[in-house]
């Protein structure tokens, strides 16, 4: 049973983190069914972090509010290259002339959440809420296959508070909307609102099977922390089985500005919706030096692409 669990976790890692599945969906389902049958035969050997536990437990009566140990702040927005250069000038002054570089990743249009792991086990999943406290959605996140129930690999920290987005990938969202229409029901307006509504379900059984995915883009806390940069931390998250946004480093803001059009085109190839880029200092100690305002970190900024939908006035 434990060998099957580990093999399924390995395949989940290959599929969601590395994007290189090594077996077919049918073979995966056979492994899953075999494990489920063994656990049904030997309930005394069941494990709370088994992949079979993703199918959803009993419905809950309501959501409880949970405080974030470190606030989940929003990111300030910019819309043109001149505003990016102004941000870069503030960073240059803030770090006192030290060399610095940026980490750039897509601004994922999903539901912001915090996943807390203690000694490698998922213990809590909380929405951003007002930034200081959010809803406990652990029962629903446990059904999402890309959110590991147990971290694996080397040097797993005693405490990890990983921040990211829960998205409804475009293909799965479209299939679900087609199913609703065939049933004569109103389809969802867009993937983000649909994902938010799904996570508000009191019955996790209604969340399982919809194809939601978790993608990490940062951390709140890591104890102990053994790296100096966010890019190194991203690599460690992937080693631990946590899928991350596809990020790139840049040595200057001008490098980023030169590639804005390229990134705008590339976002259409992603399996989920994005509406911009998030540009942040790579060195973690420099982030600490810059700190934050009451609402936004001073060490990162979002560049928003032109919207694909907008309001018009017909005269």
Buried (B, 14 or more C-beta within 10 A) or exposed (E): BEEBBEBBBEBBBBBBBEEEBEBEEEEBEEBBEEBBEBBEEEEEEEBEBBBBBBBBEEEBEEBEEBEBEEBBBEBBBBEEBEBBEBBBEEBEEBBEEEEBBBBBBBBBBBBBBBBBBEEBBBEBBBBBBEEEBBBBBBBBBBBBBBBBBBBBBEEBBEBBBBBBBBBBBEEBBEEBBEEEEEEEEEEBEEBBEBBBEBBBBEBBBBBBEBBBBBBBBBBBBBEEBEBEBBBEBBBBBBBBBBBBBEBBEBEEBEBBBEBBEEBBEEBEEBEBBBBBBBBBBBBBEBBEBBEEEEEBBBBBBBBEBEEEEEEEEEE
